[in-house]
Amino acid sequence: MSDITFFIPAVLGGLAFLFRLPGLIRNPRDTLLWCVASLLLTACGVFFFASIPVIAAVNDLTGIPNFSGPLVYCVLTAYSGSCLVLLINWRGGPPDQVRRATRLCIALYSGICALLFVLFFLAGHTVERLRDLDTYFANTPYMREMIVLYLTAHAVSAIVMTTLCWRWSREVDGALRTGLYLMVPGILLTLAYDALKFAAVGARWAGHDWDFLGTDIARPIAAAGAPLIAVGFGYPLVAQRLSSTLSDRRRYRQLGLLWHVTRELTGADRSTAVPPWTSPGMRLLQRERDIHDALLALNPYFDEAVRTRAHTDALATGKARQEADAAADAAMILAALDAVRADPDRHVIASTQALQAVAGENSRSLVAISAALSQSPNGAHTSVTANG
């Protein structure tokens, strides 16, 4: 198998890590972000250090035959631990329980990494092996134990992850379930990798030569399984962000009419709008802030009698209570705008309850009011230009 299939996921994993790095710098205490970054970094390391050219280069650079062996095994073990830690934090639960499980997993797999190097340096290994180190030294004291240790740690991680993912998939739905379903085949492929490696090593113990299982079959299987696991972890995060972005865009458009009819009170206009490259969430926040500022300015001109009449009329036409509330608020806003225009010196002060304390508690109410404006004779004429 050409090692280009190892370099490609290594590069992609490295780019994904760099993409996450700014967020990690901004939020250094975000545990989940740290878990994702650790997974990406270790996954990148596995493919990079397991490629044959890098194995040879590391051996030459260190001057120690087969030094790449424990290095690759250590990175692979760290990747296994990172998967478990991310899954633990991803699923959540009582904070104390999550912290204990995370610390236990980190301590266990860190200890295994240290033990791998201890066993390596205790062994005698003067012959450099680039592709079949685990089978070539399957009967060598300490090297044998090192090989069994890394395979066991990797297999245990895969079994635990498969069990957790399968159980959790029954409790969730949507993108999260899809992500878990994507992870399971990838984890099963890593189990197949471990099984093939164990079979090749076991054959050496029995005096047979099944090295091709570990060199020609196990490596392509590992290369196929890791991307599935990465996609399974990443899909729910990407889907959630995409859904949030689309929701922000939709809410931004829905608030267009209400923002349009009230912007004269705050000076909000296209010339003072946020730049077009600003995120949908920030654009939505700016639009909601403009609307709330306008409602605050309108507060002295709100006439509760207007709202009551509009509410009664809306109920009489068969509208539901929520629709009637929005229609009544819209009518009161339009009446207040007329009152403001008729009072340029702002002499009129009416002691009424602030609308924003009721309708501005969440953007969904503002969206309902904005939609109700389109049905108002005084507000409908602005609907064509409101969604900018």
RASUL-V159273 format. One record per helix or strand. SS is the DSSP state (~ for helix, > for strand). FROM is the first residue (numbers start at 0). LEN is the number of residues. If there is no record, write none. Layout:
ss = <SS:SS>
from = <FROM:FROM>
len = <LEN:LEN>
This chain:
ss = <~:~:~:~:~:~:~:~:~:~:~:~:~:~:~:~:~>
from = <3:30:51:66:94:132:142:173:210:255:269:279:303:320:355:362:379>
len = <23:19:11:25:28:4:27:32:44:11:3:22:13:21:4:11:6>
